[in-house]
Amino acid sequence: MKQTIDSELSLVSYIRERFKKRPARLAQREKLLVGIGDDGAVFDAGGRQVVVTTDAMAEGIHFDHLYCTPYQVGFKLVTVNVSDVFAMNANPAYLLLSLTLPKGLDVGYFTGFMDGVMNATDMYGVELIGGDITSSMSAVTVSATLIGFTDAPIKRDGASVGDLLYVTGHLGDSACALGLLKQRGRPVFLEKGQRVELPLSWPAMEPLLWKHLMPRPHKPEVASGCASAMMDVSDGLSIDLIRLCAESGTGARVYERQLPMSKEMVEACLYLKEDPLEFCLCGGEDYEYLFTTPVAVDGAFCIGEIIPEGIIIQDASGTERELKECGYEHFKD
């Protein structure tokens, strides 16, 4: 019987295990500080710790031109890579860009996309240093590789039992914004200052739309110097917490009443007839940071603690249940 790919995580595990079995290249291995399975790879380059990460965005999977502009695609491509570098406690520096574009693509699309790339690189002080451009039969696929530098990388595998569990900002906003865009059925040109009043009032929609269309991650300084483990929340809190705990060999308890949800997201969920908790736990692309620390910190939301095993959530009444695995994962329906 033909086997099919059904899990992004299984592919990552397969790649990591297969390449572990190759003969050791000691010169390279000794300089490799963080390998496959984290937000970025880290290696020592003559005393400097270099972080490298890459992310791709495919039309029809990561973006739909019914809901976003070429500018927003270019801007977001840069910022999602910046988020990965920040998650490693690093500063972004150099960008490589790879584009696969359909033949006959309108020049205006290309220039709009590059405007978004340029403005995002200006925002984060990143220099575009090269890349590749190829043609495709139909869809647009774009990819970026970002290089940064750090003095002390924070990995996913450092959480210990008793650590507190934090997130840096509201969760569920981006997924909620996508629901609003699907109701609207056409893009909102945030980059041109466009304001719209449907399907909700502009003050209720604006922060959500920015979170989805043009995310602007900030380096989580609150975690520097105290975090034992960290990753960005890109696929959803539930699945990303499961990944962090798997790397650390621990479990976690999440307190439902402490999950940070914006008033705008809760209001929009009433209109969409959606459960805010579902968006908070399962919605992706918030580009906030999930981290653990042995000490209490200000400037982030404490949502739970690390326990020996199991991923559980406790509701307001104190009842505990297993946290369902949800979020975005490629190759799954």
N, C-alpha and C positions, 0 to 999 in steps of 0.2 A: 504494500500500500504506500502511495506517495505521502511523504511527510511534508508538512507546510510550517512556515515560520509563524508562531503565534504569540511571541513574547519578546519585547525589547530587552527585558532583564535577562532572559535565558540566553540571548545572543551575546550580551556583554559578558556573562559568566563563561560561556563557551570560548569566547576570544581570550579572556584572561587566563583560563586554565590551559588552553592550547599553547599559548605563547610562553607560559611558565615552564613548559616541558622542553623548550628549545635549549640547546647548549648555552650556558651562561657566557655572555660577553662581559667579562669582569670589569673592563675599563669603563664601559657604559653603565653597568649595573651599580657600581660603587657610587656613581654620580647621580643616580636616579633616586630622588627622595619620595616622590609620590607617583604611582603608576596608574594603570587602568582601574576605573571604578570610582573616581572622585570627580569633583567639578572641573578639575584641571590637572594636568601632569606638572610635576615640579622636578627640576634637576639643577645640580650645582654646576655653574659655569665659571670656574676660577674665582670662587669666593662670592659670587652673586647667585642668588636663588631665583631661577627663571621659571615662570608659570606659563604654560601653553594650554589653550583650550580652543575648541572649535564647535560651531553650531551651524546647522543647515536649516533652511526654511523652504518648503516645497508648496507651490501653488496647489490649492485643493486640500492640503493637509494642514499647513500652518497658517495659511491666509487665503482669503477669498476676495476677489476684487469687487464683489457686490458690497462689501462692508469696509474696505480700506483703500487708501490711495497708494500709488507707487512711492510717494515720499515717506509715508508711514511704514511701508515694508522696509525701506532702506534704513530708516531711523531705528526701527525695532531690531533689525539684524545686528546692528552694532551694539545696542544696549543689552540684548540678551547675552551676548558674549562678555560684555563688561560685568554683568551680574555674576557670571561664573568666576571671573578673575577676582572680583570682590569677595566671593564666597571662600576663596583660598587665602584671604587676608593679604591680597596683593594689589598693586597699582597698575592699571593698564598702560601700555606704551605704544605697541606697533600692531598694525592690522594688515592681514592678507585677505583679499577678496576674490571669491570664485563665483562666476555667473554663468548659468546655462539659460540662454534666451531663445525663444522661438524665432525662426526666420520671419522677416517682415514685421518685427515688433516696431511699434511707433516710437520715433525718436523722443517724443515728449514723455513717454513712459520711462525711458532710460534716464533722461535728464532729471525727471522728478525723483526717481529712485536714488540717483547719485546726490541730489540735493539733500535728501534725508540722511544718507551716509555721511556727507560732509558736515552737516550740522551736528550730528551725534558725535562724530570724532572731535569736532571743535569743543563740544560741551565737556568731553572727558579728557581732552589733551592727548588724543591718540593720533599717531601718524600712519597714514596708509602707505605701505612700502612695496606692494606688488600684488600678484594674484594670477587669475586665469579667466578667460572668457571663451565659452564654446556655444554652439548652437544646439537647439533641441527641435523635436518635431512639433511640439505644441506648448507644453507648460513651462512656466518660469520656476527655476530652482536657484536659490542663492545661498552661499555659504561664506562664513568668515572664520578666520583663525586669528586669535588675539594672543599677543605675547605681553606678559607683565613681569613685575619684579616684586619680591617680598623678602622681608628679613626673617619672618617666622610663619610659615604656612600653617593654616588650621585645616585639619583633615576631617573626614567623616567618621573615622574609626576610634576617636578618643573618648567617647562618652563612658562614664562609669556609674555604677549603681549609687544613687543618692544625689547625683547631679540634678540641678533644676533645668527645666526645658523652657526655652524662650522663643518667641518670634518677634520680628522687628516692626511689624505693621499689620494693618487690616488684611484679612484674607477673604477671598470670594469676590472681590470687586471686579476683577478682569472677566471672570466667567459670567458674571451678572451683566456686564457691559455688552458682551457678545450676544446675550439674549435680547438686549434692547436693540442692538444693531440688526438682528434678524427680524425683529418686529418692524423696524424702520425700512429695511430693504435697500438701503443705499448708503454710501460713505458719508462721514462727517469730516469736513476739511479743517481739523483742528489747527493745522499748520498755517492756515490762512485766516484764523480767527473766527471761523464760522460758528454761529450759535443756532441751535435748533430747539424747538419747544415740544417736539413730539418724539416718542410717546409720553414722556414726562417733562416736567419743567427743567430748564437748563441747569439751575443750581443742583438739582438732584442727579442729573446725568453727567455733568461735566467731569467731576473727579473720577467717575467710573470709566468714562471713555478714555481719558488720558491713561489710566492704568492699563487698559487693554491695547489701545492703538499705538501709544507712544510711551511705553514704560520708561521711567527715569530712576533706575536703582541708585542708591547711595551706599557708599562703603559703610558697613556696620561697625563704626568705631566703638560702639558700646561693647562689642565682643572682643576687640583687640586686647590681648593681655590677660583675658580671663576665660575665654571659651575653650572647652576641652574638645569639642567637635562642632562642625558647622557645615551647612550646605544651603543653597538657595532653594526657595519654594517655587519651582517652575512647573511641576506636573500635578501639584495638589498636595495639601498638607498630609493627608493620610498616606499616600504612596511614598512621599518623600521621607516621612518619619519612619516608615517601615524600612526604607533603604538605609537611613542613618543607623537605625538600631541593628540591622543585619550586619553592617560593616563593623559596628562596635561590639557585637555579640551580647546585646542587652535587650531589655524590653522597655516599655514606657507606659505611664498612666497620664492621660489627658483629662483636664477638667473642662467639661462643656461650658460651664458658666464663665470661664475665664478666656474663652476664645474671642479674639478681637474682631468685631464686625462693625463696619461703618454704618452710620445712620442712613446714608444714601443707598447703600446696598440693601438694607432691610426694607426701606421704602420701595425700592425698585422691585424687590421680590414680591411685595404685596400686589403690584401691578401685574407682574409676570406669573403670579400664582405659583411661585417656587418657594422651596424651603431654604431660608438663609443658611441654616446649618449645613445643608447639602453643598451649597456653593462654597462655604467656608472650608469644609473638609475635603471636598473632591474637585473644586474648581482649580484650574491651573493658571499659569502665567501671571501670578501676582508679583514675582521677583522681589519678595521679601526674603528674610534670612531666618532659618531655623538653627538654633544653637543650644548647646548645653554648657553649663558652668557649675562649679562647686560652690560658688558664692552668689548671693542675691545682687542684682544690678538694677539701676534705674535707667530709664530710656528705652525699655522694651517690655513686651507683655509676657509674663510668666504664665504658661499654659499647662504645666504639669511637672513631672519628674521622671527620672530614669529608674527603672526597677529591674530585677534580675531577668525576667522573661515575660513574654506576652505583651501585646499592644492592646491596651484597654482604654475605654473612655468612661468617665463617671458623669452622670447627669446631675441636675440641681438637687434631686432628692437623695443622692448618694448611691443610687443603683449603678452598678458597673456592668458593662458588656464589652465584648470584643470589638475593637475598632475595625470596621469593614475596610477592606482594601479597595480604594477607589482613587480616581485621578486619571490623568491621561497617560496611556502607554501605547506606543506604536505596535501595530500588528494585532491588536485586540479590537474586537467590535465594540 
